[in-house]
Structures are given as structure tokens and as C-alpha cells.
Amino acid sequence: MLEDRFKLKAHVEQRPFPAYALVAARADGRLGPKMRVATSDCFPAPRDLPSFLPPAAVTAVQRCFNGARGAGAINAPNYTMDDLARSLTQYGGTGRIVVDRTGLSGKYEMDLRWSADVSQPSDDPPLVTAIQEQLGLKLEPRTEMLPAVVIDHIEQPSPN
């Protein structure tokens, strides 16, 4: 539709963007106290859960695959470092894309809690501190080459 109505022509290319690299905080590579290699035997999640499953089973399946994440918390039983980077990009409030540069493979259990609103009193630390203290990782500001959609040509839409 975009090509037909707007005569859109575009391509993807790598461009430099301000980002955060998620890296190991410790030279010895030790993980923090709130992160460990996953021990659950989760399998790939079905796209749609069967309607006959009881609510408790649905909750268990959703927790296994998704965990709980949002502003101020990521609790995940089966996360890759790419999953963590995407969640921090979306929920971390960093204003930058977070890119996994840990070199860690596999899946991890983690429970990260931070103060999502620094203007409000909280027992939780700011995100940067929480990642380092709880997970043994850190965010380094960098410029990363990331994919960008470049519009080559676009016109006013044609009539229907």
C-alpha cells in the first residue's frame, strides 16, 4: 500500500546512534546476586495458549516465557542477554537503545528492581546502580552502528 499510494522507496542502512552497551561489570565475569544461569526447562512458547488451560497454568506458562517487566522491575526466569537489552530499551527509561555486548550466551534467571521515578522516594536504586549491584552488569554509553530506515522517495498519496 505504501509503495502504491505514496510511491514510497526506502532502504535500510547502518548508521551511528547513541546507545548503551550492556557489558560485564566485573573483570572475573562473575554474575551479580540477582542473576544466575536459568534452571527452568521452559520450551518455546505457543503463540496462543489453549483455552482449556486453567488460569493457574496460563499464569505459569506466561511467567516462564515472559516474566514480569515494566518500569522499575524485570523479573524473568528464562531471559537471554538480548531479551534483557530489549527490555531495558523499552522499560528502562534510558532514552537510548541498549545493545548486548556481554558475550554471555544461554538463558538466565534475574530479578532486577530499580527506582523508575527518581523524583519519588524509593528504596530501590537508580537503574545504572541496580544493574551493576544486582546483575553484575553495567551500561556503558557508546555510539553503536544500528539499522536505520532511510526514505529515498515519497509523494502525496494517490486518491483511493
Summary of the structure (lengths in Angstrom):
residues: 160
radius of gyration: 19.9
end to end distance: 10.8
largest distance: 63.0
contacts: 406
relative contact order: 0.31
helix: 22%
strand: 35%
